[in-house]
Amino acid sequence: MIVTESAMKDFTTLYRQRLEKFINEVTLYPVSCEKLADGRSDIEWLDAVLAGGARIVQLRDKEADGRTFYQKAIIFREKTRKAGALFMVNDRVDIALLTGADGVHLGNRDVPAEEVRKLAPDLIIGVSCNTGEQAAAAGKQGASYFNIGPLFATRTKDGLRSFLGPEAITGFSARCALPFTVMGGIKKEHLPELAALGARRIAVVTALTQAPDIKKETAEWLAALRRLVHPLNS
């Protein structure tokens, strides 16, 4: 595919707008997981976190077939656009592109970030980093941000027995200048320590999917992060 100079400028402008929104507005980063949502659907979860004030959501479904994932993504895109929130897709670059998502988050076994960047210059691209070496490489590979984790024991990583701990934040962030998120078993009581170590964007799954009142819990997390993070950024 031949990309004209005009089209590339449009891609660059859109990418900058998306990245600025990510940097300036995102503190809480909710990630879906229908099987850990106590019988509630991903769409019910989405409505609740958006109503609670989330500025970004990630659709993550390791079990759905491609058609089901695509149909969910269409709904996620419609609802996040109305709410003015960023929409990220886990793993599936094709579905991110087909549904007009703002970005994609890639694991260590997914398509390399540098190849996705060639295909999609306008997407926010996040990469998972479990080692300092992966964090150091993230910026060179075309990523927009990297994730440090898992920090604590988490139900979303079956069979995993090794966790980085909050002390990894300082070491990982020192090796890469990109924005970063942290993830993995994070509870509200961890937030002061994580913020003190430099974490500004907290990605969570079960803290919200299993909350009795997802909307209320989302709002409470956002309020806690507003108190902890905004004074540090001012």
BAMARGU-649651 format. One line per 8 residues: number of its first residue (from 1); for each residue x negated, y, z negated of N, C-alpha, C. Coordinates in steps of 0.001 Angstrom, whole numbers, plus 500000, padded with zeros to 6 digits. Example, Ala and Ser with C-alpha at 12.3 -4.5 7.8 and 13.67 -1.06 7.14 Angstrom:
# BAMARGU-649651
1) 486810,494310,492200,487700,495500,492200,486800,496700,492200 | 487150,497750,492920,486330,498940,492860,487100,500030,492130;
//
This chain:
# BAMARGU-649651
1) 499153,498808,500000,500000,500000,500000,499114,501245,500000 | 499423,502169,500913,498679,503421,501004,499380,504473,500153 | 498638,505078,499229,499186,506103,498357,498677,507459,498820 | 499590,508358,499164,499192,509673,499636,498660,510522,498484 | 497960,511600,498846,497424,512491,497823,498560,513127,497018 | 499647,513464,497696,500793,514059,497013,501406,513083,496016 | 501545,511819,496441,502120,510809,495551,501223,510578,494347 | 499912,510585,494548,498983,510381,493437,499088,511513,492429;
9) 499291,512747,492918,499475,513872,492004,500743,513690,491175 | 501800,513177,491816,503042,512924,491094,502828,511863,490015 | 502096,510790,490367,501796,509735,489398,501010,510311,488219 | 500026,511143,488521,499181,511722,487479,499993,512613,486545 | 500876,513419,487123,501716,514298,486311,502625,513497,485395 | 503260,512460,485940,504163,511633,485146,503401,510922,484034 | 502213,510412,484355,501407,509730,483347,501050,510678,482201 | 500633,511877,482532,500275,512849,481500,501467,513181,480612;
17) 502637,513323,481222,503838,513619,480439,504152,512480,479477 | 504045,511262,479978,504320,510101,479128,503298,509988,478000 | 502034,510173,478326,500990,510041,477319,501084,511140,476263 | 501393,512361,476682,501566,513455,475722,502712,513159,474760 | 503779,512605,475277,504916,512241,474420,504488,511171,473424 | 503734,510186,473897,503246,509122,473016,502373,509701,471908 | 501451,510559,472269,500512,511120,471296,501208,512053,470314 | 502111,512883,470806,502694,513938,469986,503931,513532,469195;
25) 504655,512509,469661,505938,512183,469037,505984,510839,468326 | 505114,509919,468690,505230,508556,468172,504476,508390,466859 | 505191,507945,465832,504568,507515,464580,504985,506065,464304 | 506276,505829,464281,506797,504474,464139,507004,503873,465530 | 506551,502631,465706,506602,501961,467011,507354,500644,466837 | 508693,500653,466958,509475,499436,466775,509331,498467,467960 | 509158,497187,467637,509020,496124,468634,510111,495088,468387 | 510835,494713,469423,511967,493803,469258,511521,492354,469084;
33) 512388,491565,468446,512194,490117,468341,513538,489520,467949 | 514286,489106,468947,515658,488684,468713,515754,487483,467783 | 514804,486557,467887,514895,485343,467066,514641,485626,465582 | 514092,486785,465271,513857,487166,463879,514742,488344,463459 | 515919,488424,464076,516815,489560,463815,518093,489148,463096 | 518075,487990,462445,519225,487542,461647,520521,487540,462437 | 520456,487019,463666,521651,486857,464478,522051,488063,465294 | 521339,489165,465146,521648,490370,465924,520890,490341,467242;
41) 521500,490846,468282,520883,490836,469608,519851,491950,469737 | 518999,491827,470746,518037,492893,471029,518735,494215,471315 | 519905,494162,471938,520623,495397,472262,521175,496036,470986 | 521679,495225,470060,522138,495764,468783,520971,496401,468026 | 519834,495722,468043,518615,496261,467418,518233,497587,468063 | 518257,497631,469389,517891,498840,470120,518788,500010,469729 | 520092,499785,469729,521020,500858,469363,520720,501388,467961 | 520389,500484,467065,520155,500881,465672,518859,501671,465513;
49) 517767,501221,466137,516497,501942,465960,516542,503305,466646 | 517236,503383,467774,517379,504681,468426,518243,505615,467585 | 519300,505081,467004,520150,505897,466131,519376,506360,464899 | 518392,505563,464475,517560,505929,463334,516481,506937,463664 | 516303,507242,464953,515358,508285,465347,514092,507817,466025 | 513989,506553,466390,512773,506052,467033,512492,506792,468334 | 511217,507117,468571,510804,507825,469773,510168,506896,470799 | 510037,505625,470457,509503,504625,471364,510060,503270,470933;
57) 510273,502378,471886,510626,500992,471577,509894,500090,472559 | 509604,498889,472087,509005,497889,472972,509908,496665,473021 | 510237,496234,474236,511002,495003,474440,510026,493836,474500 | 510133,492952,473503,509258,491789,473421,510141,490557,473282 | 510029,489635,474234,510824,488410,474189,510003,487301,474824 | 509454,486442,473995,508576,485372,474464,509354,484155,474945 | 510667,484154,474767,511455,482965,475073,512400,483139,476260 | 512792,484350,476577,513765,484573,477654,513183,484253,479017;
65) 514032,483779,479926,513587,483606,481299,513490,484967,481972 | 512910,484982,483170,512656,486247,483846,513906,487062,484113 | 514982,486407,484510,516218,487131,484819,516810,487768,483566 | 516818,487009,482473,517361,487541,481215,516535,488725,480730 | 515224,488580,480800,514325,489652,480385,514583,490902,481226 | 514710,490719,482529,514967,491830,483442,516274,492538,483110 | 517325,491754,482861,518627,492348,482557,518589,493125,481244 | 517863,492592,480255,517693,493331,479005,516937,494630,479255;
73) 515897,494532,480063,515055,495709,480317,515837,496828,480988 | 516751,496492,481873,517596,497508,482510,518390,498275,481457 | 518972,497539,480508,519755,498174,479447,518858,499018,478553 | 517682,498477,478198,516730,499233,477380,516349,500546,478060 | 516122,500486,479380,515732,501692,480101,516849,502728,480080 | 518059,502295,480308,519189,503222,480319,519360,503905,478966 | 519301,503122,477910,519552,503656,476578,518386,504521,476078 | 517166,504128,476354,516030,504949,475923,515968,506247,476701;
81) 516330,506221,477958,516340,507461,478747,517357,508442,478172 | 518533,507955,477820,519554,508823,477224,519097,509390,475890 | 518319,508588,475144,517860,509017,473816,516576,509846,473884 | 515963,509938,475053,514708,510659,475189,513532,509934,474563 | 513624,508605,474493,512572,507789,473884,511779,507049,474961 | 510538,506752,474658,509702,505974,475563,510110,504504,475520 | 510013,503845,476670,510353,502420,476778,509139,501638,477251 | 508686,500709,476422,507542,499853,476735,508018,498411,476908;
89) 507385,497698,477819,507671,496291,478051,506464,495470,477616 | 506706,494401,476887,505635,493518,476466,505292,492531,477579 | 504041,492484,477954,503473,491492,478886,503864,491676,480355 | 505153,491848,480646,505674,491716,482000,505528,493008,482804 | 504416,493104,483513,504153,494278,484347,505206,494400,485446 | 505604,493277,486019,506594,493312,487093,507910,493915,486626 | 508354,493513,485451,509630,494018,484942,509507,495478,484529 | 508359,495859,484003,508137,497274,483678,508280,498137,484924;
97) 507705,497695,486030,507766,498458,487272,509174,498442,487875 | 509822,497302,487851,511141,497170,488456,512197,497995,487736 | 512028,498183,486435,513054,498877,485660,512687,500324,485335 | 511534,500799,485812,511147,502178,485561,510739,502446,484129 | 510161,501437,483470,509695,501607,482094,508571,502636,482050 | 508336,503182,480864,507252,504149,480694,505900,503480,480546 | 505908,502202,480179,504622,501545,479999,504754,500063,479749 | 503598,499436,479569,503527,498003,479333,502458,497751,478277;
105) 502720,496772,477416,501703,496378,476435,501181,494998,476794 | 499859,494876,476873,499212,493662,477351,498454,492949,476238 | 498629,491636,476178,497864,490809,475260,496568,490359,475898 | 495783,489614,475139,494470,489186,475621,494538,488178,476760 | 495680,487531,476943,495828,486535,478000,496643,487055,479181 | 496993,488324,479149,497786,488911,480229,496885,489442,481344 | 497501,489990,482380,496757,490606,483480,495850,491695,482905 | 494590,491769,483318,493673,492782,482766,494179,494205,482998;
113) 493941,495059,482013,494421,496434,482080,493893,497170,483303 | 492631,496913,483677,492063,497635,484815,492786,497310,486122 | 493314,496084,486243,494067,495716,487439,495458,496337,487414 | 496065,496374,486244,497384,497014,486126,497281,498500,486431 | 496206,499143,485971,496027,500577,486227,495948,500861,487723 | 495319,499987,488502,495257,500169,489955,496654,500119,490566 | 497476,499229,490040,498825,499035,490567,499786,500104,490082 | 499580,500568,488848,500553,501469,488213,499846,502634,487531;
121) 499410,503623,488306,498676,504747,487710,499500,505618,486781 | 500821,505482,486820,501682,506338,485993,502111,505685,484688 | 501770,504416,484462,502226,503721,483260,501311,503953,482067 | 501919,504090,480890,501167,503940,479654,500790,502465,479549 | 499527,502185,479292,499078,500801,479163,498458,500610,477784 | 499077,499745,476997,498520,499393,475703,497863,498034,475766 | 496815,497830,474985,496139,496533,474942,495967,496095,473499 | 496130,494804,473258,495921,494237,471930,494447,493994,471697;
129) 493966,494374,470523,492561,494175,470182,492452,493457,468843 | 491821,492290,468889,491597,491512,467680,490152,491582,467212 | 489287,492196,468033,487878,492342,467674,487411,493759,468005 | 486323,494165,467369,485751,495472,467656,485266,495579,469084 | 484799,494465,469636,484312,494462,471020,485451,494757,471992 | 486626,494190,471729,487778,494459,472583,488188,495927,472487 | 488122,496493,471301,488452,497911,471137,487471,498779,471917 | 486191,498451,471844,485175,499238,472543,485384,499203,474052;
137) 485924,498090,474556,486110,497937,476002,487406,498562,476499 | 488349,498863,475604,489689,499288,476018,489667,500524,476906 | 488903,501530,476521,488873,502765,477293,488300,502581,478683 | 487322,501704,478807,486691,501460,480104,487600,500678,481030 | 488609,500033,480486,489483,499172,481271,490761,499866,481733 | 490869,501165,481467,492046,501894,481936,493206,501913,480976 | 492995,501461,479734,494077,501479,478753,494387,502906,478308 | 495608,503111,477846,496029,504403,477300,495895,504424,475785;
145) 496122,503270,475176,495973,503120,473734,495639,501664,473446 | 495157,501405,472241,494899,500017,471854,495551,499730,470512 | 495853,498463,470290,496465,498049,469040,495472,497254,468209 | 495394,497587,466924,494539,496874,465983,495411,495925,465180 | 495112,494630,465249,495923,493707,464478,495656,492256,464834 | 496301,491369,464097,497216,491640,462996,496470,491986,461708 | 496973,492991,460987,496319,493405,459749,496628,492456,458598 | 497907,492051,458493,498348,491203,457396,499057,489968,457968;
153) 499369,489024,457102,500101,487833,457528,501431,488241,458154 | 501765,487608,459280,502966,487994,460019,503668,486778,460592 | 504976,486833,460644,505774,485722,461177,505815,485722,462699 | 505330,486761,463337,505386,486821,464804,504202,486123,465458 | 503229,485668,464664,502063,484969,465193,501975,483592,464555 | 502723,482642,465118,502780,481305,464550,501404,480642,464556 | 501059,480032,463432,499822,479268,463345,498579,480082,463078 | 498700,481410,463077,497525,482252,462858,497176,482274,461378;
161) 495898,482104,461076,495458,482047,459682,494452,483145,459344 | 494009,483879,460339,493006,484918,460126,493607,486288,460395 | 493453,487197,459427,494020,488532,459557,492932,489557,459281 | 493003,490685,459973,491916,491653,459960,491813,492439,458664 | 492957,492724,458055,492961,493583,456875,492874,495040,457266 | 493328,495947,456401,493338,497374,456728,491955,497951,456951 | 490930,497325,456409,489567,497841,456587,489112,497811,458031 | 489794,497027,458858,489434,496979,460283,489718,498300,460991;
169) 490616,499095,460466,491015,500335,461141,489817,501248,461370 | 489022,501457,460348,487879,502364,460456,486879,501864,461482 | 486551,500574,461420,485561,500014,462339,486019,500021,463779 | 487261,499615,464012,487778,499559,465379,487895,500954,465981 | 488479,501891,465215,488713,503229,465755,487412,503964,466035 | 486349,503610,465311,485047,504242,465548,484446,503811,466881 | 484936,502724,467426,484366,502185,468659,485127,502606,469912 | 486227,503323,469745,487025,503739,470906,487762,505028,470565;
177) 487675,506010,471470,488288,507316,471229,489771,507367,471591 | 490317,506290,472151,491724,506287,472541,492640,506321,471320 | 493872,506785,471506,494867,506624,470438,495039,505134,470136 | 495473,504822,468910,495666,503411,468584,496896,503223,467713 | 497421,502021,467763,498483,501587,466864,497912,500504,465965 | 498601,500230,464858,498250,499101,463995,499492,498252,463826 | 499284,496944,463611,500429,496031,463598,500082,494786,462794 | 501130,494090,462368,500949,492792,461746,501275,492773,460267;
185) 502519,492407,459939,502912,492228,458553,502950,493492,457728 | 503077,494637,458353,503017,495914,457638,504348,496189,456928 | 504236,496562,455653,505388,496952,454839,505272,498432,454483 | 506385,499000,454018,506372,500428,453676,505341,500757,452604 | 505115,499823,451702,504151,500099,450637,502711,500178,451138 | 502467,499685,452352,501131,499773,452951,500852,501147,453560 | 501879,501928,453817,501713,503140,454617,500716,504151,454050 | 500726,504454,452761,499739,505426,452264,498299,504996,452525;
193) 498004,503721,452298,496643,503233,452542,496289,503303,454020 | 497211,502904,454881,496938,502915,456320,496746,504335,456834 | 497573,505264,456368,497433,506661,456785,496097,507228,456314 | 495690,506875,455094,494412,507370,454562,493229,506854,455376 | 493401,505699,456014,492345,505125,456845,492379,505634,458289 | 493341,506487,458603,493401,507098,459927,494490,506591,460840 | 495318,505658,460361,496401,505146,461204,497512,506182,461309 | 497941,506469,462514,498990,507462,462763,500218,506851,463435;
201) 500061,505653,463993,501154,505018,464729,501263,503568,464259 | 502387,503247,463647,502573,501955,463006,503575,501127,463803 | 503136,500006,464339,504014,499115,465092,504569,498043,464150 | 505862,497826,464197,506495,496872,463296,507526,496021,464037 | 507666,494789,463572,508691,493888,464091,509682,493579,462975 | 509326,492628,462097,510301,492132,461121,510720,493173,460087 | 509884,494171,459829,510274,495223,458879,511580,495879,459298 | 511841,495900,460610,513093,496467,461113,514081,495395,461562;
209) 513612,494358,462262,514554,493364,462777,515293,492654,461650 | 514666,492528,460482,515303,491806,459384,515892,492730,458317 | 515848,494017,458563,516435,494954,457608,517955,494809,457601 | 518603,494837,456431,520068,494761,456389,520725,495879,457188 | 520148,497077,457115,520649,498235,457853,519489,498793,458677 | 519411,498393,459938,518267,498739,460779,518168,500242,461005 | 519296,500885,461242,519284,502340,461452,518711,503052,460229 | 519202,502701,459046,518749,503335,457805,517261,503059,457571;
217) 516845,501820,457802,515445,501459,457581,514530,502217,458536 | 514941,502348,459787,514160,503109,460761,513985,504553,460301 | 515065,505160,459877,515009,506554,459416,514092,506690,458203 | 514122,505709,457306,513281,505765,456110,511798,505635,456463 | 511479,504760,457382,510080,504621,457833,509605,505914,458487 | 510440,506486,459326,510059,507732,459995,509844,508859,458993 | 510698,508925,457996,510551,509962,456977,509261,509768,456186 | 508953,508516,455840,507721,508232,455102,506498,508598,455927;
225) 506519,508271,457205,505381,508598,458068,505275,510098,458297 | 506400,510775,458350,506379,512237,458514,505665,512890,457332 | 505926,512386,456143,505273,512942,454957,503785,512627,454939 | 503407,511439,455410,502017,511003,455323,501155,511480,456480 | 501709,511451,457682,500917,511685,458884,500876,513141,459274 | 501997,513828,459287,502019,515212,459767,501113,516147,458970 | 501059,516044,457640,500118,516923,456931,498667,516667,457326 | 498348,515406,457665,496978,515083,458052,496654,515611,459437;
233) 497690,515775,460275,497459,516283,461637,497498,517792,461717 | 497975,518458,460677,498137,519917,460715,496832,520627,460434;
//
